[in-house]
Amino acid sequence: MKKSFTTIILAGYCSFQTFAADPERNISGAERVAAPENLGSAATVEDGQGSGPAVAAPGSDSGAQRPLRMKKTGASTYFGYQSKYFYRSNPTMSPGELSQLRSAMWTNTFYAGLGLGAHDISDSVVTPYFGASWTINDFLGDLDNLNYNTTGAYGMLMAQYANGWSSRLGVNYFADVETESDQQTYAEYNPNIGLMKVHSLGGGTLAILDLSAGYHSTDSDATVTATGASISDALDSWEIAGKLGLNKRFGPVKATPSYRVSYKKYSNGDNDGRSDVTQNIGIDFDWSVGKGVSITLGTNYSNRSSTGGHSNKFDFKNLDGGGGLSINARF
């Protein structure tokens, strides 16, 4: 079996909840990522080498670019590991000042997946993807009682077109388990759809637009409502999101600035009528130091503005900054 290597960076940051006497995890503020962001991308997207209109890969009757290093038939598999150490200014995602209970975090993620061939259907190339991940989330310092592990899985059907657009339909699954008590505190199923457009700006710079919509069906620690009822689906919500990013390579270093905005609408329990607008802006620098090995430095600022509902305010601001090591193998 021929082996090839590439770098896949998982951008899965964890978030934590408003607290009273003791800090608690802010489940509703969490950013969870199931599939690697460049999964299914053509080689020009991965390498940042696009210099004109999309060019059909050899063997594609539809004229669409094939997914990155994807076999025409059979299964293509990948697996990898990422370790990241970073500073978080507001680890409990509490309302108020940007800097609250500042803490360092260390996350370790193990992930694997496979694509089941690249199939020419009409004017597109279609690939089914499946994968799973496990992340260890550790706070360093006084907040180590918040440590937890996250299990993730996804199934996705992606179609890519010759005009640079791609569409996807999938389901994500996540579950959080507290390290200290070994108790599951959160789980969700997230059916979703998405569109992505890649456009060359010349000079090896790519612009990437990603639009998505989905529903979060959740099961979290039971919440007592204003009427005295106990419910576990208070965090169920609809979400629409858009992300605009750039991909620019400077020799072995790839810069990827991005901006993302999302809107969530809740309807259960005390969250009935609540809506959130969350914005993230950041930049990562990935330095390729060998086949399948890269070092990443980056920073990200996020804020959420919440309205409606009958509970506490859910607004927050947070700043992350740090670096990590990513290793990936693809077969």
N, C-alpha and C positions, 0 to 999 in steps of 0.2 A: 504494500500500500504506500503510495507516495504521500509524504508528509510535507505540509507547508505551514509557515507560521505567520501570524499577523497580530497586531495589538488591538484589543477591544477594551475600551474604558467604560466601566459601569459607573454612572454618576448617581449613585444611590445615597443621599444624605438622609439622616434620621432626624426627627423632630419631637418636641416634648411639651407637655400641657401646663396650663395655668395651675398654680398651687396656692394652698392656704398655709398650713403650718409646715407641711413637708412637701417637697417637690414631687410632682407626678408627671408622667409622660403625656405630652399633648398629642394624642393619637390623630386628632382631626387636622393637625398641622403637618403631618408627615408627608414627605416626598418619597414615594416608592417607585423603583424602576424595575420592571420585570426583564425585558429583553435589552441587550446591548443597543445603544443608540444607532450604530452604523450597521446593524444586522440587515442583510439584504441589499446593502448599498453596492453600486458598481465600483470597480477598482478606482475610477477617477475620484469618487467621493472619499474613499479611504485615504488615498495618497495625496489629495489636494492638487491634482495635476490636470484638472479640466482646463481646456484652452479653447473650447468652441462648442458647437452643438453636440448633443449626445451621439456617439457613433456606435453602431450595432456591433456587438461582440460576434466573433466567428461562430457560425452554426445556429444563430438565432434567426429563424425565418420571419419573425414578426418585426425585426428591426429594432427591438428593445435591447437595452444592455442587460446582460445576465448579472445575477447577484454575485457579489464578491467571492471569487474562487469556489463557485458552486458547481458541482458535477451536473452534467446533463441528465444522467440517470443514477439511481442508487442514492444512498444517504451520505451527506457530508456532515461531519461532526466537528464540534469545537469544545474545548474546555479551558479553564483558566483560573487564575487567582489574582486578587488585588488586595493590597494592604495600604491603608491610608491613615495618616496622622494629621489632625487639623485642629485649629482653634475655633471655638464657637462662642460668640459674644452673648447669646441669650439661649442657653441650652433648654430651658423650660418653655421657650416661646411664649413668654408672659407679656401682657400689655405694659406699656410704659417706656422706659429708657431703652436704648439700643444695647447697653452693657448691663446684664443682670446675671449674677452667678456664673461669670465667665468660666469656661472649662475647656480642657483639651479632650479630644475624643480619638479613639483608635478603633478603626473598623477593619475587619478581615472578611473578604467575600470569596467563596468558592462557587463556580458556575460551570454549567455544561449545557449543550444543546445540539440539535441536528436539524438539517434541512433535507427534505425528501425530494431532491431533484429539481431541475429547472424545466418547466413544461411550457412549450409554445401553445398558447390558446388564443385564437383570433389575432388581435394586434398587440398582445401582451405576453410577458413571460411570468408564469405563476409558480410560486414555491410555497409549500407548507413548512412551517417551522414549529419546533417544540423545544422547550428548555426548562431548566430549574436552577435555583441558586440558594445558598445558605449564607447569611451574614451574621457575624459576631459584632455587636455594638457595645463598646466599653467606654465608660467615662473614667477619666483619670483624676482622682481627687475625691472631694467630699460627696460627689454625686454618684458614686459607684453603686448605690442601691437602685439606680435606674437602669443598670445594664440589662440588655435583653438581646435575644436572637430572632432573626427574621427568616422565614422560609418563603421562597417565591417560586412560582411556576407559571408558564404561559403556553398557549397554543395560538398560532397565527397563520393566516393565509395572506400572502403578499403578491400583488400583481404589479409589474413594472412595464412602462410604456416607452416608446421610442422618443416621445417629446420631452422626456425628463421627469414626468410625473410618475408617482407610484401610489397605490391604494392598499389598504390593509383592513382585515377584519379578524378580531381575536378576542380571547378571554385571558385575563390575568388573575392569579390567586396569590394572596399574601396571608401570613399568620405570624403574629408576634408572641413570643414566650419570654416571660421574665426569668432572668438567670437565677435570681435569689430564691424565688418560690417555685420555679418550674411550672408556672401557671400560664395558660394562654390568656392574653388580655385583649386581643384583637384579631379578627380575620375578615377577609373580604373577597368577593368575586367581582371582577370588573370587566364586563363585556364592553368592547369599544370598537370604534371605526376610526380610520385616519387617512389623510392625504399628505403626500410630501412632494415638493418640487425642488429640483436641483438646477441651478443656473450658473453658468460660468461668467465671471466678471472680467476675465482676462488676467494674464500674468500669473496664472496658477492659483487664483482666488475663486472660491466657490461660495455662492449664497444658497442657503438651505432653508426653505419654509416648510414647517410642519404644522398641520391642523388636525385636531382630534376631538372626539366627543365620546362620552360613555356614561355608564351608570355604576355607582359603587353600592353593592349590596353587602352590608356589614353585619358583624356580630361582635360587639364589644362588651366590656364590663357593664353590667346592668345599671341603668340610670333611673333614679326616681324622679318622676315628672311632678309638675305643680299640682296635679290632681291626685297624687299618691300612687299612680301606676308605676310599675317597674318594666322598662323596655330595654332591649339589647340592640335595637336597630336605629338608635337615634342619629347615627352618623350616615345613614343612607342618603345619597345625594346624586343629582345629575351634574355632569361637568363638561364644559367646553373649554378648549385651550388652543393657543397659538404660540408658536416658537419660531423666531428668526435668528439664524446663526450664520457665521462666516467660517470658512476653512481655508487657512493660508499656511503654506509650508515654507520655512526658511532653512534649507538644508535638512538636517536631521530633526529639526524642531517644528512642530505643528501648533499653530495658534488657533483657538476656537472660541472667540467671543460669542455670546448669545444673550437673547432677551426672551423671556417667556411670561405670558399672562394667562391666567385661568379664572373662570367664573364657575362657582358651585352654588347649587340651590338645594336646600334641605326641606323636608316636609314632615318629619316624625317627632313626636314628643315635644319637649320644650324647644327643639330646633325648628319647629314648624314656622315657616316664614323667614328663616335665616338665609342669608346669601353672603358668600365670601368672594372677594376679588384678591387674588394673590399674584404678586409680581416678583420675578427673579431676574437679576442681571449679573453676569459674571464672565470670567475668561479663564481658560485652561491653556497651559503650555505643556505639550507632550514631547519629550525628548526620547527618540528611539536610540537605544544603546546596544541593540543586538536583535537578532531574529526573534520576534515575538516578545521582546522585553522593552518596556518603556518606563521612564520616570516622569511623573506629572507634578506640576506646581499650578495652583489656581486659587481663585478667590470668588466668592459669590455673596451678593446682598439680596435679601428677600424681605418683603413686607406683605402683610395681609390686612385688608380692611373689611370688617364684618358688620352687617346690619341686620335688624330683625331678630326674631327668636325671643325667648323669655329668660335666657340664662345670662351668665356673665359675658362681658365683652371678650371677643376672641381676636382682637387686633394684636399684631406683634411686628417687631422688626428684628432682624438677625443678620449678622455678618460672619461668614466662614472664611477661613484661609488656611492653606496647608499644602501637603504634598503626599505622594505615594508611589508605589511600585506596582506595575501591572505585567502579568505574564500570561500569554495565551498560545495555545497550540491548536491547529486546524488540520483535519485529515480528510 
